[in-house]
Amino acid sequence: MAPALLAFEHVTVAGEERPRLDDVSVELPAAGVTAIAGPSGAGKSTLLRLCNRLDAPDSGTVRYRGEDVATLDPLRLRREVGMVFQQPVLFPGTVADNLRVADPEADAGRIAALLEHAALDPGDYAGRDAETLSGGEAQRVCLARTLATDPHVVLMDEPTSSLDAGASAELEQLMLRLAAEGVSVLLVTHDERQLARVADRVVRLDAGRLVAPLAAPGG
């Protein structure tokens, strides 16, 4: 039997007043969209950041495909387990320049394919100054940049929280498209309606504790 995509074994992460995560054990399967849900301060983003070593547990073990992530090369891990943050972060220069941060060898054809994958017209966007993009456009460029490393998993930390309804809907469709193509998506959200639209399964946290492992959306 293949190991879980990601597994958390008695994971605790300390906090100032209480643990950010408190003895969390859960296995996340590959494929589809897995959402991590819960109120503010539940530990959702902390759990996500453990997946590619942006945070480290104070105790317990995080595994990726059966391997302790603490033993893996961080660069290799982050190429396979990419991250799209809550606030898009772009570098000075064009959109194409930003994609080449992740894939320095990307030629015009590769740039075009990445932009199309993120539902952006290459003719309109490849040469555009990144500073002129709207929030939704910037977030899709960040997704395209993440996809430039051909990740097996895409982590998304409330990527639609600062977007309007139209931009949010576009990004949700991209999540579903990635999942249909075999890329596992791990999404942090507190939006129950978004869960119903995109999630195949939900891990629920509250005050750092696991309260519902792998429930159905709405469960």
C-alpha positions as CSV (number, residue, x, y, z in Angstrom):
1,M,0.0,0.0,0.0
2,A,1.4,3.4,-1.0
3,P,2.1,5.8,1.8
4,A,-0.1,8.9,2.3
5,L,0.8,12.0,0.3
6,L,1.4,13.9,3.5
7,A,1.2,12.5,7.1
8,F,1.4,14.4,10.4
9,E,2.4,12.2,13.4
10,H,1.7,13.7,16.8
11,V,2.8,17.2,15.5
12,T,3.0,20.1,18.0
13,V,4.1,23.6,17.2
14,A,4.6,26.0,20.1
15,G,2.9,29.4,20.4
16,E,3.1,32.3,22.7
17,E,-0.1,31.6,24.7
18,R,-0.9,28.1,23.5
19,P,0.4,25.7,20.9
20,R,-0.3,26.7,17.3
21,L,-0.7,23.0,16.7
22,D,-1.3,20.5,19.5
23,D,-0.6,16.8,19.0
24,V,-2.1,16.6,15.5
25,S,-2.1,13.3,13.7
26,V,-3.7,13.0,10.3
27,E,-2.9,11.4,6.9
28,L,-3.8,13.3,3.7
29,P,-4.3,11.2,0.5
30,A,-3.1,12.2,-2.9
31,A,-5.4,13.6,-5.6
32,G,-8.2,16.1,-5.5
33,V,-8.6,19.1,-3.3
34,T,-8.1,18.7,0.4
35,A,-9.2,21.8,2.5
36,I,-7.9,22.7,5.9
37,A,-10.7,24.6,7.6
38,G,-11.3,26.3,10.9
39,P,-11.7,29.7,12.6
40,S,-8.9,32.3,12.7
41,G,-6.1,31.1,15.0
42,A,-7.0,27.4,14.5
43,G,-3.6,26.5,13.1
44,K,-4.5,26.1,9.5
45,S,-1.6,28.1,8.0
46,T,0.8,26.5,10.4
47,L,-0.2,23.1,9.2
48,L,0.2,24.1,5.6
49,R,3.6,25.6,6.1
50,L,4.9,22.4,7.7
51,C,4.3,20.6,4.4
52,N,7.3,22.2,2.7
53,R,9.4,23.1,5.7
54,L,8.5,26.8,5.9
55,D,7.8,25.9,9.5
56,A,9.2,23.0,11.5
57,P,7.4,21.1,14.3
58,D,8.6,21.3,17.9
59,S,7.7,17.7,18.3
60,G,6.3,15.0,16.1
61,T,7.0,14.1,12.4
62,V,5.8,15.4,9.1
63,R,6.1,13.0,6.2
64,Y,5.9,13.5,2.4
65,R,5.3,10.3,0.5
66,G,6.5,8.4,3.6
67,E,9.8,10.4,4.0
68,D,10.4,12.6,7.0
69,V,10.5,16.1,5.5
70,A,13.3,17.1,7.9
71,T,15.6,14.7,6.0
72,L,14.7,16.1,2.6
73,D,16.5,18.8,0.7
74,P,14.3,21.9,1.1
75,L,14.8,23.0,-2.5
76,R,13.8,19.7,-3.9
77,L,10.8,19.5,-1.5
78,R,9.6,23.0,-2.4
79,R,9.8,22.3,-6.1
80,E,7.6,19.2,-5.6
81,V,5.3,20.9,-3.0
82,G,4.8,24.4,-4.2
83,M,3.1,27.3,-2.3
84,V,0.7,30.0,-3.3
85,F,0.5,32.6,-0.5
86,Q,-2.5,34.6,0.7
87,Q,-1.0,37.8,-0.6
88,P,0.6,37.6,-4.1
89,V,4.3,38.5,-4.1
90,L,5.7,39.6,-7.4
91,F,9.2,40.8,-8.3
92,P,10.1,43.9,-10.3
93,G,10.1,43.4,-14.0
94,T,7.7,41.7,-16.4
95,V,5.4,38.8,-15.8
96,A,7.8,36.6,-17.9
97,D,10.7,37.7,-15.6
98,N,8.6,36.6,-12.6
99,L,8.1,33.1,-14.1
100,R,11.8,32.8,-14.9
101,V,12.5,33.2,-11.1
102,A,11.1,29.6,-10.8
103,D,12.4,28.4,-14.2
104,P,15.4,30.4,-15.4
105,E,15.6,28.4,-18.6
106,A,11.9,29.0,-19.6
107,D,11.7,30.1,-23.3
108,A,8.8,32.0,-24.9
109,G,6.9,28.7,-25.5
110,R,7.2,27.6,-21.9
111,I,6.2,31.0,-20.6
112,A,3.1,30.9,-22.8
113,A,2.1,27.5,-21.6
114,L,2.4,28.5,-18.0
115,L,0.3,31.6,-18.5
116,E,-2.3,29.7,-20.4
117,H,-2.4,27.1,-17.5
118,A,-3.2,30.0,-15.2
119,A,-5.9,31.3,-17.6
120,L,-3.8,34.3,-18.7
121,D,-3.4,35.3,-22.3
122,P,0.4,35.2,-23.1
123,G,0.1,37.9,-25.7
124,D,-1.5,40.2,-23.1
125,Y,0.6,39.3,-20.1
126,A,4.1,37.9,-20.8
127,G,5.6,41.4,-21.4
128,R,3.4,43.2,-18.9
129,D,5.0,45.1,-16.0
130,A,4.1,43.0,-12.9
131,E,3.4,46.1,-10.9
132,T,0.4,46.9,-13.1
133,L,-1.5,43.7,-12.4
134,S,-4.8,43.6,-10.4
135,G,-4.9,41.4,-7.3
136,G,-6.6,38.5,-9.2
137,E,-4.1,38.7,-12.1
138,A,-1.2,38.8,-9.7
139,Q,-2.4,35.8,-7.8
140,R,-2.7,33.8,-11.1
141,V,0.8,34.8,-12.1
142,C,2.0,33.5,-8.7
143,L,0.2,30.3,-9.4
144,A,1.8,30.1,-12.9
145,R,5.2,30.7,-11.2
146,T,4.5,27.9,-8.8
147,L,3.6,25.6,-11.6
148,A,6.9,26.4,-13.4
149,T,8.6,23.7,-11.2
150,D,6.0,21.1,-12.2
151,P,4.9,20.4,-8.6
152,H,3.1,17.3,-7.5
153,V,1.3,19.3,-4.8
154,V,0.2,22.9,-4.7
155,L,-0.4,24.5,-1.3
156,M,-2.8,27.4,-1.2
157,D,-3.0,29.6,1.9
158,E,-6.4,31.5,1.6
159,P,-5.5,32.6,-1.9
160,T,-8.9,34.2,-2.6
161,S,-9.3,36.1,0.7
162,S,-8.4,39.5,-0.8
163,L,-10.0,38.9,-4.2
164,D,-13.4,40.0,-5.5
165,A,-16.0,37.4,-6.4
166,G,-15.1,37.2,-10.1
167,A,-11.4,36.7,-9.4
168,S,-12.1,34.2,-6.7
169,A,-14.3,32.2,-9.0
170,E,-11.5,32.1,-11.6
171,L,-9.0,30.9,-9.1
172,E,-11.4,28.2,-7.8
173,Q,-11.8,26.9,-11.4
174,L,-8.0,26.7,-11.7
175,M,-7.8,24.7,-8.5
176,L,-10.4,22.2,-9.9
177,R,-8.5,22.0,-13.2
178,L,-5.2,21.3,-11.4
179,A,-6.9,18.5,-9.4
180,A,-8.4,17.0,-12.6
181,E,-4.9,17.0,-14.1
182,G,-3.6,15.0,-11.2
183,V,-1.9,17.7,-9.1
184,S,-2.9,17.5,-5.5
185,V,-4.2,20.7,-4.0
186,L,-4.1,21.5,-0.3
187,L,-6.2,24.6,0.4
188,V,-6.5,26.6,3.6
189,T,-9.8,28.5,3.9
190,H,-12.4,29.6,6.4
191,D,-15.1,30.1,3.7
192,E,-17.6,27.3,4.1
193,R,-19.2,28.1,0.7
194,Q,-15.8,27.7,-1.0
195,L,-15.4,24.3,0.7
196,A,-18.7,23.2,-0.8
197,R,-17.6,24.4,-4.3
198,V,-14.1,22.9,-4.5
199,A,-13.2,20.5,-1.7
200,D,-13.2,16.7,-2.0
201,R,-12.4,16.4,1.8
202,V,-11.9,18.6,4.7
203,V,-9.6,18.6,7.7
204,R,-11.0,20.8,10.5
205,L,-8.9,22.4,13.2
206,D,-9.8,24.5,16.2
207,A,-7.4,26.1,18.7
208,G,-4.6,24.0,17.3
209,R,-6.4,20.7,17.7
210,L,-7.7,18.3,15.1
211,V,-11.5,18.2,15.4
212,A,-12.5,16.4,12.2
213,P,-10.0,14.5,10.0
214,L,-11.0,14.0,6.4
215,A,-14.7,14.9,6.7
216,A,-16.9,15.5,3.7
217,P,-17.5,19.2,2.9
218,G,-20.2,20.4,5.2
219,G,-19.5,17.6,7.7
